[in-house]
């Protein structure tokens, strides 16, 4: 039985210990399954292996200072995220893809991750981990830029200015992806921008749209509220419109990825709002 008192807030070491048994069990199962599944196409090769067990924390810190690029793959190998470093070490706003650490911070990080590193790891494996996660980051970044394209199209095709905004209703704070206000700061038009890429998310996301619209209309009864939606299942757009049938939602338009598709959709919405630029 563990004689140490339980901490109120867990550290990365606590989380790692809690999942250690199930993680090791799954790892064994995965290795066995891979060997059996691909037994006909497995071959042994001579590869470069990084032997972390031969490094001290101080030596690892020196390498982080000399080669900041290696931090991300090391964190991937240890299942440690930037938020864990901020929580446990107090190092804020760490860009794990382009880190700039002081000597003191490098020592702190290396001492923190060293116990989580495997004794050794093939260099190509570490590089592949980074490649996959970098691709994921860049894809998410590209998707995130779509909202900016929508806001840009709103401003380019309206005689009003749309930007992110917030409003309060019944003690709750709500954020609007794009809103246009009058000179007194009252919301005239508001747009919820939703990128929905899975069928299983559609009920939750449409409920969010209607809920936000109802609160907006309660706070600003004369405001228009609409949604610009990215949903790649074109045959189901009609069903989505039906789900969004509400006195709180004035316009629903669908846009694809290309800018031309966004502009076409935005013009339809602005026309319904009666603020389309001539």
MIDOSE-1310 file (N, C-alpha, C; in nm, 2 decimals, decimal comma, always signed):
residues 278
xxxx	+0,08/-0,12/+0,00/+0,00/+0,00/+0,00/+0,09/+0,12/+0,00; +0,05/+0,22/-0,08/+0,13/+0,34/-0,09/+0,11/+0,42/+0,04; +0,23/+0,45/+0,11/+0,22/+0,52/+0,23/+0,22/+0,67/+0,21; +0,26/+0,72/+0,09/+0,26/+0,86/+0,07/+0,12/+0,92/+0,05
xxxx	+0,10/+1,04/+0,11/-0,04/+1,10/+0,09/-0,07/+1,13/-0,05; -0,19/+1,12/-0,09/-0,24/+1,15/-0,22/-0,24/+1,30/-0,25; -0,18/+1,34/-0,36/-0,18/+1,48/-0,39/-0,32/+1,52/-0,44; -0,35/+1,65/-0,41/-0,48/+1,70/-0,46/-0,48/+1,71/-0,61
xxxx	-0,37/+1,75/-0,67/-0,36/+1,76/-0,81/-0,24/+1,67/-0,86; -0,27/+1,60/-0,97/-0,18/+1,50/-1,01/-0,07/+1,56/-1,10; +0,05/+1,50/-1,10/+0,16/+1,54/-1,19/+0,16/+1,44/-1,31; +0,25/+1,46/-1,40/+0,27/+1,37/-1,52/+0,31/+1,23/-1,47
xxxx	+0,40/+1,23/-1,36/+0,44/+1,10/-1,31/+0,33/+1,02/-1,25; +0,23/+1,09/-1,19/+0,11/+1,02/-1,13/+0,03/+0,96/-1,25; +0,01/+1,04/-1,35/-0,07/+0,98/-1,47/+0,00/+0,86/-1,53; +0,13/+0,88/-1,55/+0,21/+0,77/-1,61/+0,20/+0,64/-1,52
xxxx	+0,21/+0,65/-1,39/+0,20/+0,54/-1,31/+0,06/+0,47/-1,31; -0,04/+0,55/-1,32/-0,18/+0,50/-1,32/-0,20/+0,41/-1,45; -0,14/+0,45/-1,56/-0,17/+0,38/-1,68/-0,06/+0,28/-1,72; +0,04/+0,27/-1,63/+0,16/+0,19/-1,67/+0,12/+0,04/-1,69
xxxx	+0,04/-0,02/-1,61/+0,01/-0,16/-1,62/-0,07/-0,19/-1,75; -0,17/-0,11/-1,78/-0,25/-0,13/-1,90/-0,17/-0,10/-2,02; -0,08/+0,00/-2,01/+0,00/+0,04/-2,13/+0,10/-0,07/-2,16; +0,16/-0,13/-2,06/+0,26/-0,24/-2,09/+0,19/-0,36/-2,14
xxxx	+0,07/-0,39/-2,09/-0,01/-0,50/-2,14/-0,05/-0,48/-2,29; -0,10/-0,36/-2,32/-0,13/-0,34/-2,46/-0,01/-0,34/-2,55; +0,10/-0,29/-2,50/+0,23/-0,29/-2,58/+0,26/-0,43/-2,62; +0,26/-0,52/-2,52/+0,29/-0,66/-2,55/+0,19/-0,72/-2,65
xxxx	+0,06/-0,69/-2,64/-0,04/-0,74/-2,73/-0,01/-0,69/-2,87; +0,02/-0,56/-2,88/+0,05/-0,50/-3,01/+0,17/-0,56/-3,08; +0,28/-0,58/-3,01/+0,40/-0,64/-3,07/+0,36/-0,78/-3,12; +0,29/-0,86/-3,04/+0,26/-1,00/-3,08/+0,17/-1,00/-3,20
xxxx	+0,07/-0,91/-3,20/-0,02/-0,90/-3,32/+0,05/-0,86/-3,44; +0,14/-0,76/-3,43/+0,21/-0,71/-3,55/+0,30/-0,82/-3,61; +0,37/-0,89/-3,52/+0,45/-1,00/-3,56/+0,38/-1,11/-3,64; +0,26/-1,14/-3,58/+0,18/-1,25/-3,64/+0,12/-1,20/-3,77
xxxx	+0,06/-1,08/-3,77/+0,00/-1,02/-3,89/+0,09/-1,00/-4,01; +0,21/-0,96/-3,98/+0,30/-0,93/-4,09/+0,42/-1,02/-4,09; +0,41/-1,14/-4,04/+0,52/-1,23/-4,04/+0,58/-1,26/-4,17; +0,51/-1,25/-4,28/+0,56/-1,28/-4,41/+0,64/-1,16/-4,47
xxxx	+0,63/-1,05/-4,41/+0,70/-0,93/-4,47/+0,79/-0,86/-4,37; +0,82/-0,93/-4,26/+0,91/-0,87/-4,16/+1,06/-0,91/-4,19; +1,15/-0,81/-4,19/+1,29/-0,85/-4,21/+1,37/-0,77/-4,11; +1,48/-0,82/-4,07/+1,57/-0,75/-3,97/+1,67/-0,67/-4,05
xxxx	+1,69/-0,54/-3,99/+1,78/-0,45/-4,05/+1,87/-0,39/-3,95; +1,99/-0,34/-3,99/+2,07/-0,27/-3,90/+2,03/-0,12/-3,90; +1,99/-0,07/-3,79/+1,94/+0,07/-3,78/+2,02/+0,14/-3,67; +2,01/+0,28/-3,67/+2,06/+0,36/-3,57/+1,97/+0,36/-3,45
xxxx	+2,03/+0,34/-3,33/+1,95/+0,34/-3,21/+2,01/+0,44/-3,11; +1,92/+0,52/-3,06/+1,96/+0,62/-2,96/+1,95/+0,56/-2,82; +2,06/+0,55/-2,75/+2,07/+0,49/-2,62/+2,05/+0,60/-2,51; +1,93/+0,63/-2,47/+1,91/+0,73/-2,37/+1,96/+0,70/-2,24
xxxx	+1,97/+0,57/-2,20/+2,02/+0,53/-2,07/+2,16/+0,57/-2,05; +2,23/+0,60/-2,15/+2,37/+0,64/-2,14/+2,39/+0,79/-2,13; +2,28/+0,87/-2,13/+2,28/+1,01/-2,11/+2,24/+1,05/-1,97; +2,31/+1,15/-1,92/+2,26/+1,21/-1,79/+2,16/+1,32/-1,83
xxxx	+2,09/+1,37/-1,73/+2,00/+1,48/-1,75/+2,07/+1,60/-1,79; +2,19/+1,63/-1,74/+2,26/+1,74/-1,77/+2,31/+1,73/-1,92; +2,35/+1,62/-1,96/+2,39/+1,60/-2,10/+2,28/+1,62/-2,20; +2,16/+1,57/-2,16/+2,04/+1,59/-2,24/+2,00/+1,73/-2,25
xxxx	+2,02/+1,81/-2,14/+1,99/+1,95/-2,14/+2,08/+2,02/-2,24; +2,21/+1,99/-2,25/+2,30/+2,05/-2,34/+2,25/+2,02/-2,49; +2,20/+1,90/-2,51/+2,16/+1,87/-2,64/+2,03/+1,95/-2,68; +1,94/+1,97/-2,58/+1,82/+2,05/-2,61/+1,86/+2,19/-2,64
xxxx	+1,96/+2,25/-2,57/+2,01/+2,38/-2,60/+2,07/+2,39/-2,74; +2,15/+2,29/-2,77/+2,22/+2,29/-2,90/+2,13/+2,26/-3,02; +2,03/+2,17/-3,00/+1,94/+2,13/-3,10/+1,79/+2,14/-3,06; +1,74/+2,26/-3,05/+1,60/+2,27/-3,00/+1,50/+2,19/-3,07
xxxx	+1,53/+2,15/-3,20/+1,43/+2,08/-3,28/+1,40/+1,94/-3,22; +1,49/+1,89/-3,14/+1,47/+1,75/-3,09/+1,37/+1,74/-2,98; +1,33/+1,86/-2,92/+1,24/+1,85/-2,81/+1,11/+1,78/-2,84; +1,05/+1,82/-2,95/+0,92/+1,76/-2,99/+0,92/+1,61/-3,00
xxxx	+1,01/+1,55/-3,08/+1,01/+1,41/-3,08/+1,04/+1,34/-2,95; +1,12/+1,40/-2,86/+1,14/+1,35/-2,73/+1,02/+1,35/-2,65; +0,94/+1,46/-2,66/+0,82/+1,47/-2,58/+0,72/+1,36/-2,63; +0,71/+1,34/-2,76/+0,63/+1,24/-2,82/+0,66/+1,10/-2,77
xxxx	+0,79/+1,08/-2,75/+0,84/+0,94/-2,71/+0,80/+0,92/-2,56; +0,78/+1,03/-2,49/+0,75/+1,02/-2,34/+0,60/+1,05/-2,31; +0,52/+1,08/-2,42/+0,38/+1,11/-2,40/+0,36/+1,23/-2,31; +0,45/+1,33/-2,32/+0,44/+1,45/-2,24/+0,40/+1,57/-2,34
xxxx	+0,30/+1,65/-2,30/+0,26/+1,76/-2,38/+0,31/+1,89/-2,31; +0,30/+2,00/-2,39/+0,35/+2,13/-2,34/+0,27/+2,17/-2,21; +0,14/+2,14/-2,21/+0,06/+2,18/-2,09/+0,11/+2,11/-1,97; +0,16/+1,98/-1,98/+0,21/+1,91/-1,86/+0,34/+1,98/-1,81
xxxx	+0,42/+2,03/-1,90/+0,54/+2,10/-1,86/+0,51/+2,23/-1,79; +0,40/+2,30/-1,85/+0,36/+2,43/-1,79/+0,30/+2,40/-1,65; +0,23/+2,29/-1,64/+0,16/+2,26/-1,51/+0,27/+2,22/-1,40; +0,36/+2,13/-1,44/+0,45/+2,08/-1,34/+0,58/+2,16/-1,32
xxxx	+0,62/+2,23/-1,43/+0,75/+2,30/-1,42/+0,73/+2,45/-1,42; +0,61/+2,50/-1,46/+0,58/+2,64/-1,46/+0,64/+2,72/-1,58; +0,68/+2,64/-1,68/+0,74/+2,70/-1,80/+0,62/+2,73/-1,90; +0,59/+2,86/-1,91/+0,47/+2,90/-1,99/+0,50/+2,92/-2,14
xxxx	+0,39/+2,90/-2,22/+0,39/+2,93/-2,36/+0,51/+2,86/-2,43; +0,53/+2,74/-2,40/+0,64/+2,66/-2,46/+0,60/+2,61/-2,60; +0,67/+2,66/-2,70/+0,64/+2,61/-2,84/+0,73/+2,49/-2,86; +0,67/+2,37/-2,86/+0,75/+2,25/-2,86/+0,81/+2,22/-3,00
xxxx	+0,76/+2,29/-3,10/+0,81/+2,28/-3,24/+0,92/+2,37/-3,26; +0,93/+2,48/-3,19/+1,04/+2,58/-3,21/+1,07/+2,64/-3,07; +1,13/+2,56/-2,98/+1,15/+2,60/-2,84/+1,27/+2,69/-2,83; +1,27/+2,78/-2,74/+1,38/+2,86/-2,70/+1,39/+2,86/-2,55
xxxx	+1,48/+2,77/-2,50/+1,49/+2,74/-2,36/+1,62/+2,81/-2,30; +1,61/+2,86/-2,18/+1,73/+2,90/-2,11/+1,80/+2,78/-2,06; +1,92/+2,80/-2,01/+2,00/+2,69/-1,96/+1,93/+2,63/-1,84; +1,87/+2,71/-1,76/+1,80/+2,67/-1,64/+1,67/+2,59/-1,68
xxxx	+1,60/+2,64/-1,78/+1,48/+2,57/-1,83/+1,51/+2,44/-1,89; +1,62/+2,43/-1,97/+1,67/+2,31/-2,04/+1,70/+2,20/-1,93; +1,77/+2,24/-1,83/+1,80/+2,15/-1,72/+1,67/+2,10/-1,65; +1,58/+2,19/-1,63/+1,45/+2,15/-1,57/+1,37/+2,05/-1,66
xxxx	+1,36/+2,08/-1,79/+1,29/+2,00/-1,88/+1,36/+1,86/-1,90; +1,49/+1,86/-1,91/+1,56/+1,73/-1,93/+1,55/+1,64/-1,81; +1,55/+1,70/-1,69/+1,54/+1,62/-1,57/+1,39/+1,57/-1,55; +1,30/+1,65/-1,61/+1,16/+1,61/-1,60/+1,13/+1,49/-1,70
xxxx	+1,18/+1,50/-1,82/+1,15/+1,40/-1,92/+1,24/+1,27/-1,91; +1,35/+1,29/-1,86/+1,45/+1,17/-1,86/+1,39/+1,05/-1,80; +1,32/+1,05/-1,69/+1,26/+0,92/-1,63/+1,16/+0,86/-1,72; +1,10/+0,93/-1,82/+1,00/+0,88/-1,90/+1,05/+0,83/-2,04
xxxx	+1,18/+0,86/-2,07/+1,24/+0,81/-2,19/+1,27/+0,66/-2,18; +1,25/+0,59/-2,29/+1,29/+0,45/-2,29/+1,44/+0,44/-2,28; +1,49/+0,32/-2,25/+1,64/+0,30/-2,24/+1,70/+0,33/-2,38; +1,63/+0,29/-2,48/+1,68/+0,32/-2,62/+1,56/+0,32/-2,71
xxxx	+1,58/+0,38/-2,83/+1,48/+0,39/-2,93/+1,54/+0,41/-3,06; +1,49/+0,34/-3,16/+1,55/+0,35/-3,30/+1,53/+0,50/-3,35; +1,63/+0,56/-3,40/+1,63/+0,69/-3,45/+1,51/+0,71/-3,56; +1,50/+0,62/-3,65/+1,39/+0,64/-3,75/+1,25/+0,64/-3,69
xxxx	+1,23/+0,56/-3,58/+1,11/+0,56/-3,51/+1,08/+0,70/-3,45; +1,18/+0,76/-3,39/+1,16/+0,89/-3,33/+1,13/+1,00/-3,44; +1,20/+0,99/-3,55/+1,17/+1,08/-3,66/+1,03/+1,06/-3,72; +0,98/+0,94/-3,72/+0,85/+0,91/-3,78/+0,74/+0,96/-3,69
xxxx	+0,76/+0,95/-3,55/+0,67/+1,00/-3,46/+0,65/+1,15/-3,48; +0,76/+1,22/-3,50/+0,76/+1,37/-3,53/+0,69/+1,40/-3,66; +0,72/+1,32/-3,76/+0,66/+1,34/-3,89/+0,51/+1,33/-3,89; +0,46/+1,23/-3,82/+0,31/+1,21/-3,82/+0,24/+1,32/-3,74
xxxx	+0,30/+1,36/-3,63/+0,24/+1,47/-3,54/+0,25/+1,60/-3,61; +0,36/+1,63/-3,68/+0,38/+1,76/-3,75/+0,27/+1,77/-3,86; +0,25/+1,66/-3,93/+0,15/+1,66/-4,03/+0,01/+1,68/-3,97; -0,02/+1,62/-3,86/-0,15/+1,65/-3,79/-0,16/+1,79/-3,75
xxxx	-0,06/+1,85/-3,70/-0,06/+2,00/-3,66/-0,09/+2,08/-3,78; -0,02/+2,06/-3,89/-0,03/+2,14/-4,01/-0,17/+2,13/-4,07; -0,23/+2,00/-4,06/-0,37/+1,98/-4,11/-0,47/+2,06/-4,03; -0,45/+2,05/-3,90/-0,54/+2,13/-3,81/-0,52/+2,28/-3,83
xxxx	-0,40/+2,32/-3,85/-0,38/+2,46/-3,88/-0,45/+2,51/-4,00; -0,45/+2,43/-4,11/-0,51/+2,46/-4,23/-0,67/+2,46/-4,21; -0,72/+2,37/-4,14/-0,86/+2,37/-4,11/-0,90/+2,50/-4,03; -0,82/+2,53/-3,93/-0,84/+2,65/-3,85/-0,85/+2,78/-3,93
xxxx	-0,77/+2,78/-4,04/-0,77/+2,90/-4,13/-0,90/+2,92/-4,20; -0,98/+2,82/-4,21/-1,11/+2,83/-4,29/-1,20/+2,93/-4,22; -1,20/+2,94/-4,09/-1,28/+3,04/-4,02/-1,24/+3,18/-4,06; -1,11/+3,20/-4,07/-1,06/+3,33/-4,11/-1,10/+3,36/-4,26
xxxx	-1,11/+3,26/-4,34/-1,15/+3,29/-4,48/-1,30/+3,33/-4,48; -1,38/+3,27/-4,40/-1,52/+3,31/-4,39/-1,54/+3,45/-4,34; -1,46/+3,48/-4,23/-1,47/+3,62/-4,18/-1,42/+3,72/-4,28; -1,32/+3,69/-4,35/-1,27/+3,77/-4,46/-1,37/+3,79/-4,57
xxxx	-1,45/+3,69/-4,61/-1,55/+3,70/-4,71/-1,67/+3,78/-4,66; -1,70/+3,77/-4,53/-1,81/+3,86/-4,47/-1,77/+4,00/-4,49; -1,65/+4,04/-4,45/-1,60/+4,18/-4,46/-1,59/+4,23/-4,60; -1,54/+4,14/-4,69/-1,52/+4,19/-4,83/-1,65/+4,21/-4,90
xxxx	-1,76/+4,14/-4,85/-1,89/+4,15/-4,93/-2,00/+4,22/-4,85; -1,97/+4,28/-4,74/-2,07/+4,35/-4,66/-2,03/+4,50/-4,65; -2,13/+4,58/-4,63/-2,10/+4,72/-4,60/-2,08/+4,75/-4,45; -2,07/+4,64/-4,37/-2,04/+4,65/-4,23/-1,92/+4,57/-4,20
xxxx	-1,87/+4,59/-4,08/-1,75/+4,52/-4,03/-1,78/+4,41/-3,94; -1,74/+4,29/-3,97/-1,76/+4,17/-3,89/-1,63/+4,13/-3,82; -1,64/+4,10/-3,69/-1,53/+4,05/-3,61/-1,58/+3,97/-3,49; -1,49/+3,90/-3,43/-1,53/+3,82/-3,31/-1,58/+3,91/-3,21
xxxx	-1,68/+3,86/-3,14/-1,74/+3,94/-3,03/-1,80/+3,85/-2,92; -1,83/+3,91/-2,81/-1,89/+3,84/-2,70/-2,02/+3,91/-2,66; -2,11/+3,84/-2,60/-2,23/+3,90/-2,53/-2,27/+3,82/-2,41; -2,35/+3,88/-2,33/-2,39/+3,82/-2,20/-2,54/+3,81/-2,21
xxxx	-2,59/+3,69/-2,15/-2,73/+3,68/-2,13/-2,75/+3,58/-2,01; -2,84/+3,62/-1,92/-2,87/+3,53/-1,81/-2,74/+3,49/-1,73; -2,65/+3,58/-1,72/-2,53/+3,55/-1,65/-2,43/+3,47/-1,72; -2,46/+3,43/-1,84/-2,37/+3,35/-1,92/-2,30/+3,43/-2,03
xxxx	-2,17/+3,40/-2,06/-2,10/+3,46/-2,16/-2,10/+3,38/-2,29; -2,12/+3,44/-2,40/-2,12/+3,37/-2,53/-2,03/+3,44/-2,63; -1,96/+3,36/-2,71/-1,87/+3,41/-2,81/-1,93/+3,39/-2,94; -1,92/+3,50/-3,02/-1,97/+3,49/-3,16/-1,84/+3,49/-3,25
xxxx	-1,85/+3,40/-3,35/-1,73/+3,39/-3,44/-1,72/+3,52/-3,53; -1,83/+3,58/-3,56/-1,83/+3,71/-3,64/-1,96/+3,78/-3,61; -1,94/+3,91/-3,58/-2,06/+3,99/-3,55/-2,04/+4,14/-3,60; -2,14/+4,20/-3,64/-2,14/+4,34/-3,68/-2,23/+4,42/-3,59
xxxx	-2,18/+4,53/-3,54/-2,25/+4,61/-3,44/-2,28/+4,75/-3,50; -2,38/+4,82/-3,43/-2,41/+4,96/-3,47/-2,31/+5,05/-3,39; -2,33/+5,18/-3,40/-2,24/+5,28/-3,34/-2,25/+5,27/-3,18; -2,36/+5,22/-3,13/-2,38/+5,21/-2,99/-2,33/+5,08/-2,93
xxxx	-2,28/+4,99/-3,02/-2,23/+4,86/-2,97/-2,33/+4,75/-2,97; -2,45/+4,78/-3,02/-2,55/+4,67/-3,02/-2,53/+4,58/-3,14; -2,55/+4,45/-3,12/-2,52/+4,35/-3,22/-2,64/+4,36/-3,33; -2,60/+4,38/-3,45/-2,69/+4,38/-3,56/-2,71/+4,25/-3,63
xxxx	-2,59/+4,19/-3,66/-2,59/+4,06/-3,73/-2,48/+3,97/-3,66; -2,50/+3,85/-3,65/-2,41/+3,75/-3,59/-2,40/+3,63/-3,67; -2,28/+3,57/-3,68/-2,26/+3,45/-3,76/-2,19/+3,34/-3,67; -2,24/+3,22/-3,67/-2,17/+3,11/-3,61/-2,11/+3,03/-3,72
xxxx	-1,98/+3,01/-3,71/-1,90/+2,94/-3,82/-1,87/+2,80/-3,76; -1,92/+2,70/-3,83/-1,90/+2,56/-3,78/-1,84/+2,48/-3,89; -1,73/+2,41/-3,85/-1,67/+2,31/-3,94/-1,70/+2,18/-3,87; -1,79/+2,10/-3,94/-1,83/+1,97/-3,89/-1,79/+1,86/-3,98
xxxx	-1,70/+1,77/-3,94/-1,65/+1,68/-4,03/-1,68/+1,53/-4,00; -1,77/+1,51/-3,90/-1,81/+1,38/-3,87/-1,96/+1,38/-3,85; -2,03/+1,28/-3,90/-2,18/+1,27/-3,88/-2,22/+1,26/-3,73; -2,14/+1,20/-3,65/-2,17/+1,18/-3,51/-2,17/+1,32/-3,44
xxxx	-2,11/+1,42/-3,49/-2,11/+1,55/-3,43/-2,22/+1,64/-3,46; -2,30/+1,60/-3,56/-2,40/+1,70/-3,62/-2,50/+1,74/-3,52; -2,55/+1,64/-3,43/-2,66/+1,68/-3,34/-2,60/+1,78/-3,23; -2,49/+1,75/-3,18/-2,43/+1,84/-3,08/-2,41/+1,98/-3,14
xxxx	-2,35/+1,99/-3,26/-2,32/+2,12/-3,32/-2,44/+2,20/-3,36; -2,54/+2,13/-3,41/-2,66/+2,21/-3,44/-2,73/+2,25/-3,32; -2,73/+2,17/-3,21/-2,79/+2,22/-3,09/-2,72/+2,34/-3,03; -2,58/+2,34/-3,05/-2,51/+2,46/-3,01/-2,55/+2,58/-3,09
xxxx	-2,57/+2,57/-3,21/-2,61/+2,68/-3,30/-2,74/+2,74/-3,25; -2,84/+2,65/-3,24/-2,97/+2,70/-3,20/-2,97/+2,76/-3,06; -2,89/+2,70/-2,97/-2,88/+2,75/-2,83/-2,82/+2,89/-2,83; -2,72/+2,91/-2,91/-2,65/+3,04/-2,91/-2,75/+3,14/-2,97
xxxx	-2,82/+3,10/-3,08/-2,91/+3,19/-3,14/-3,02/+3,24/-3,05; -3,07/+3,14/-2,97/-3,18/+3,18/-2,87/-3,13/+3,28/-2,77; -3,01/+3,26/-2,72/-2,96/+3,36/-2,62/-2,93/+3,49/-2,69; -2,88/+3,49/-2,81/-2,86/+3,62/-2,88/-2,99/+3,70/-2,90
xxxx	-3,09/+3,62/-2,95/-3,22/+3,69/-2,97/-3,28/+3,74/-2,85; -3,26/+3,67/-2,73/-3,31/+3,72/-2,61/-3,24/+3,85/-2,56; -3,11/+3,86/-2,59/-3,03/+3,98/-2,55/-3,05/+4,09/-2,65; -3,06/+4,05/-2,78/-3,07/+4,15/-2,89/-3,18/+4,10/-2,98
xxxx	-3,31/+4,13/-2,95/-3,42/+4,08/-3,03/-3,42/+4,12/-3,17; -3,36/+4,23/-3,21/-3,36/+4,27/-3,35/-3,24/+4,22/-3,43; -3,16/+4,15/-3,37/-3,04/+4,10/-3,44/-3,07/+3,99/-3,53; -2,99/+3,98/-3,64/-3,00/+3,86/-3,73/-2,90/+3,76/-3,68
xxxx	-2,93/+3,63/-3,69/-2,83/+3,53/-3,65/-2,83/+3,42/-3,76; -2,71/+3,38/-3,80/-2,70/+3,28/-3,91/-2,58/+3,19/-3,88; -2,57/+3,09/-3,97/-2,46/+3,00/-3,95/-2,40/+2,97/-4,09; -2,27/+2,96/-4,10/-2,20/+2,91/-4,21/-2,13/+2,78/-4,17
xxxx	-2,17/+2,68/-4,24/-2,14/+2,54/-4,20/-2,06/+2,47/-4,31; -1,95/+2,41/-4,26/-1,87/+2,31/-4,35/-1,91/+2,17/-4,31; -1,98/+2,10/-4,40/-2,03/+1,96/-4,37/-2,01/+1,89/-4,50; -1,92/+1,79/-4,51/-1,89/+1,73/-4,64/-1,99/+1,63/-4,69
xxxx	-2,09/+1,61/-4,62/-2,19/+1,51/-4,66/-2,31/+1,59/-4,73; -2,29/+1,62/-4,85/-2,38/+1,71/-4,92/-2,52/+1,66/-4,92; -2,54/+1,53/-4,94/-2,68/+1,47/-4,94/-2,76/+1,49/-4,81; -2,69/+1,53/-4,71/-2,75/+1,54/-4,57/-2,77/+1,69/-4,54
xxxx	-2,74/+1,78/-4,63/-2,75/+1,92/-4,59/-2,90/+1,96/-4,56; -2,99/+1,89/-4,63/-3,13/+1,92/-4,61/-3,17/+1,88/-4,47; -3,12/+1,77/-4,42/-3,15/+1,72/-4,29/-3,10/+1,82/-4,18; -2,98/+1,87/-4,21/-2,92/+1,97/-4,12/-3,00/+2,10/-4,11
xxxx	-3,05/+2,14/-4,23/-3,13/+2,26/-4,23/-3,26/+2,24/-4,15; -3,31/+2,12/-4,16/-3,43/+2,09/-4,08/-3,41/+2,10/-3,93; -3,29/+2,05/-3,89/-3,26/+2,05/-3,75/-3,24/+2,19/-3,70; -3,20/+2,28/-3,79/-3,18/+2,42/-3,76/-3,30/+2,51/-3,78
xxxx	-3,41/+2,45/-3,82/-3,53/+2,53/-3,83/-3,57/+2,59/-3,69; -3,56/+2,72/-3,68/-3,59/+2,78/-3,55/-3,61/+2,93/-3,57; -3,70/+2,99/-3,49/-3,71/+3,13/-3,50/-3,59/+3,21/-3,46; -3,49/+3,14/-3,40/-3,37/+3,20/-3,35/-3,26/+3,20/-3,46
xxxx	-3,28/+3,13/-3,57/-3,18/+3,11/-3,67/-3,24/+3,17/-3,80; -3,18/+3,28/-3,85/-3,24/+3,34/-3,97/-3,18/+3,29/-4,10; -3,06/+3,24/-4,10/-3,00/+3,19/-4,23/-2,90/+3,08/-4,20; -2,91/+2,98/-4,28/-2,81/+2,87/-4,28/-2,76/+2,84/-4,42
xxxx	-2,62/+2,85/-4,43/-2,56/+2,83/-4,56/-2,45/+2,73/-4,54; -2,42/+2,66/-4,65/-2,31/+2,56/-4,65/-2,20/+2,60/-4,74; -2,07/+2,59/-4,70/-1,96/+2,62/-4,78/-1,85/+2,51/-4,77; -1,79/+2,49/-4,88/-1,68/+2,40/-4,89/-1,55/+2,46/-4,86
xxxx	-1,44/+2,39/-4,89/-1,31/+2,44/-4,86/-1,26/+2,56/-4,95; -1,28/+2,55/-5,08/-1,23/+2,66/-5,17/-1,29/+2,80/-5,13; -1,21/+2,90/-5,15/-1,26/+3,04/-5,12/-1,38/+3,07/-5,20; -1,39/+3,03/-5,33/-1,50/+3,06/-5,41/-1,63/+3,01/-5,35
xxxx	-1,63/+2,89/-5,29/-1,74/+2,83/-5,23/-1,78/+2,91/-5,11; -1,68/+2,95/-5,03/-1,71/+3,04/-4,91/-1,78/+3,17/-4,95; -1,72/+3,23/-5,05/-1,78/+3,36/-5,10/-1,92/+3,35/-5,14; -1,95/+3,24/-5,22/-2,09/+3,22/-5,27/-2,18/+3,20/-5,15
xxxx	-2,14/+3,12/-5,05/-2,23/+3,10/-4,93/-2,25/+3,22/-4,85; -2,14/+3,30/-4,83/-2,15/+3,42/-4,75/-2,24/+3,52/-4,82; -2,23/+3,53/-4,95/-2,32/+3,63/-5,02/-2,47/+3,60/-5,00; -2,50/+3,47/-5,00/-2,64/+3,43/-4,97/-2,68/+3,47/-4,83
xxxx	-2,59/+3,45/-4,73/-2,62/+3,49/-4,60/-2,64/+3,64/-4,58; -2,54/+3,71/-4,64/-2,55/+3,86/-4,63/-2,67/+3,92/-4,70; -2,71/+3,85/-4,81/-2,83/+3,89/-4,88/-2,96/+3,88/-4,79; -2,96/+3,77/-4,71/-3,07/+3,74/-4,62/-3,07/+3,85/-4,51
xxxx	-2,95/+3,89/-4,47/-2,93/+3,99/-4,36/-2,96/+4,13/-4,41; -2,97/+4,14/-4,55/-2,98/+4,27/-4,61/-2,87/+4,37/-4,58; -2,75/+4,31/-4,58/-2,63/+4,40/-4,57/-2,52/+4,36/-4,67; -2,56/+4,30/-4,78/-2,47/+4,27/-4,89/-2,43/+4,39/-4,96
xx	-2,30/+4,40/-4,98/-2,24/+4,52/-5,05/-2,29/+4,52/-5,20; -2,33/+4,64/-5,24/-2,37/+4,65/-5,38/-2,25/+4,65/-5,48
